[in-house]
Amino acid sequence: NNTFTISQIERLKEIAPMCPYNKGEAVYLARKQLSYIDRPYFDYRNDCENISAPNQSKARKANTSDIDSLNLVANGSFEDYITCPYNGITASSLPQWASSIGGRYFNECSNDIHSSIPQNRFGFENAADGIGYTTIVTFDHVNNEQRWFLVGNLKSNLIAGSKYGVNFKMSLADSLTVSCKNIAVFFCDTIPSYYFDPTPPYQLHWNLPHQPELQFNQDLSNKVGWTMLDTNYIANGYEKHLIIGNFLDNSNSDTTHVGGNPDVVNGLYWNQAGYYFDDVRIKLLDGVGLSPTDNLQEVMTNIIPNPNNGSFTIQTDAFDKQVTFVLSNAMGQVVDNIMVTSSSTIYKNNNLPSGIYFYTIISGGAATNRGKFLLQK
């Protein structure tokens, strides 16, 4: 966000919607740069691509994670991409995601054996959600301490003290001969730096300010279908990005030799623990850390119009801070939450049924205002 001037960002937004088939690689590069700036990610695909690549529309109908408004992980099922993967393209080609080292991307749109679904160089597996997935290596006997990590963005910061459900799916690739139980999730507001040691044991060193918030120790030897890793998490309020992988060195990793099939490209058996990875979800379960009603800090907030049809404007004087708008139905279930980024923020959700809805304005981890409105269709 601090790299580009406003005029440069506007220029990128002019280039990104162009047709890449006649305007060239600059279109893909502009979309990639904007994926780091725009939150949430905006779809800049041109009509020429929808005609030439019908799988694009198939992906949007097939996946559930990316159209789920309650999922706070941006591009959580890896459906959105800058270009269809080929020849082992890395996860860095994905909007809202990056990879430290490695991290291959696969999609049904590809006819390249390195990158297709369900058959690709590492084995055979259908996507858990939609038609795309990526990979990570969590353990390596050959290159000793080699690791691949996925680095992703959240649609909005998590609310301090609130409980979230965190889950994702993994499947051990067929040509990988080792399973590894260790997988962790590290949350941060600023992505920490790392460096790769080019000498043995070739270790990747993260400069983590604290230990990963979530540590799993679960059997991940399944090569047919997907294994879900699922837990609850109480947020601290700084969670803006997530890093997923095995942060432990080889001596502390829990591994098992399970054998495998040779990959279809060069017939190699990979003496690693490497996983297909898909369907990353984080959802707000309840606001256990919200301040009680009688301790509300006075912040002026209005919903205009009220009643409305699911489309309205949130007017507040607290937008200079980190502010979250949490929406609940008449049963007290949280149905949506968004970041409020200005004094007048437009909200639209056509999937909400008619009824009474309650909202809470969260600022600095505390509830600063509550109210209700009527939704009529």
QUIURLIN-V782948 format. One record per backbone hydrogen bond with DSSP energy under -0.5 kcal/mol. NH is the residue of the N-H (numbers start at 1). CO is the residue of the C=O. If there is no record, write none. Layout:
BEGIN
nh	co
NH	CO
NH	CO
END
This chain:
BEGIN
nh	co
9	5
10	6
11	7
12	8
13	9
14	10
15	11
16	12
17	13
18	15
20	18
22	19
23	19
24	20
27	24
28	24
29	25
30	26
31	27
32	28
33	29
34	30
35	31
36	32
36	33
37	33
37	34
38	34
44	42
49	46
50	46
51	47
52	48
53	49
56	53
57	54
58	54
59	55
60	56
61	57
62	58
63	59
68	64
68	65
69	67
71	68
72	282
74	72
74	153
76	73
78	75
82	93
89	86
91	103
93	90
94	91
97	94
98	151
100	149
105	89
106	133
107	115
108	131
110	107
115	112
116	112
120	123
121	113
123	120
125	118
130	62
132	129
133	106
134	277
135	104
136	275
138	136
138	273
139	273
140	144
141	271
142	271
145	143
145	201
148	137
150	244
151	98
152	150
152	242
153	96
154	240
155	72
158	239
161	235
162	159
163	286
164	233
165	283
166	164
166	231
167	281
168	229
169	278
170	227
171	276
172	222
173	274
175	122
176	173
177	270
178	272
179	256
181	254
183	181
183	216
184	245
185	214
186	243
188	241
195	205
197	195
197	203
198	196
202	199
204	145
205	195
205	203
206	204
207	193
208	206
213	185
214	185
216	183
218	181
225	223
227	170
229	168
230	228
231	166
233	164
235	162
235	233
240	188
240	238
241	188
242	152
243	186
244	150
245	184
247	245
252	249
253	249
253	250
255	253
256	179
258	177
258	256
259	177
261	174
263	268
264	121
267	263
270	175
270	268
271	269
272	270
273	139
274	272
275	136
276	171
277	134
278	169
280	76
281	167
281	279
283	165
285	163
286	163
288	286
290	287
295	292
296	293
297	367
299	297
299	368
302	315
304	302
304	313
307	374
308	374
312	347
313	304
314	345
315	302
315	313
316	314
316	343
317	300
321	318
323	321
323	340
324	362
325	338
326	324
326	360
327	325
327	336
328	358
329	333
332	329
335	327
336	327
338	325
340	323
341	339
345	314
347	312
349	310
352	349
355	375
357	373
358	328
359	371
360	326
361	369
362	324
362	360
363	366
364	322
366	363
368	361
369	361
371	359
373	357
375	355
376	308
376	374
END
